[in-house]
């Protein structure tokens, strides 16, 4: 989920970039704190993407079933244009589901979320026992399997992870009101 275009906002999104001086609930910021932030942000990102893709899939399945139902067909018998439009609508929705596979993408994000939370669970032990290098290398392997990142969703996950680890005074990238707008626009 890393993307570098060299702007200040990109630097703020880089895991650990502006968090090295912050303190975590467990004490001063350390490599472990940065690792926890990276893992939590990634897990939250995949949770947000999974939720959105499941929602899109369910809406399309509902619309497909509704447009293809016998009631629409019976109504289309009396009004042929409605029947033809419903047929085109069913074909378009079915094609979109086959081509973009929203359900499959949601499953992929669910798998990535589980993998990141699994690594995060490995950090829940005394700091001196956490194999940071091993966890970082396993994290890089997961990054290799990730689909392309949706930047706005990553910003929301960044803010949520920061608030969870550092509290409400976390230096947000955007005001909450503006973030809500991003959420409603579909990330």
Long-range contacts (C-beta under 8 A, 24 or more apart in sequence): 1-41, 1-42, 1-45, 1-143, 1-146, 1-149, 1-154, 2-143, 2-149, 3-149, 3-151, 9-173, 12-158, 12-173, 13-154, 13-155, 13-158, 13-173, 15-41, 18-171, 19-162, 19-166, 22-166, 23-166, 24-165, 24-166, 25-165, 26-127, 30-127, 31-132, 32-123, 32-127, 32-130, 32-132, 33-165, 35-123, 35-130, 35-132, 35-135, 35-136, 35-139, 36-120, 36-123, 36-165, 37-161, 37-162, 37-165, 38-139, 39-116, 39-117, 39-119, 39-120, 39-123, 39-135, 39-139, 40-116, 40-120, 40-161, 40-164, 40-165, 41-154, 41-157, 41-158, 41-160, 41-161, 42-112, 42-116, 42-139, 42-142, 42-157, 43-113, 43-116, 43-117, 43-120, 44-156, 44-157, 44-160, 44-161, 45-149, 45-153, 45-154, 45-157, 46-109, 46-110, 46-112, 46-113, 46-116, 47-109, 47-113, 47-157, 48-153, 48-156, 48-157, 48-187, 49-105, 49-106, 49-109, 49-150, 49-153, 49-187, 50-106, 50-109, 50-110, 50-113, 52-153, 52-186, 52-187, 53-102, 53-103, 53-105, 53-106, 53-109, 54-102, 54-103, 54-106, 56-102, 57-97, 57-102, 57-103, 57-106, 60-93, 60-96, 60-97, 60-102, 61-97, 63-89, 63-93, 64-90, 64-93, 64-94, 64-97, 67-93, 105-147, 108-147, 109-147, 112-142, 112-145, 112-146, 115-142, 116-142, 150-187, 152-182, 152-187, 153-187, 155-179, 155-182, 156-182, 156-183, 156-187
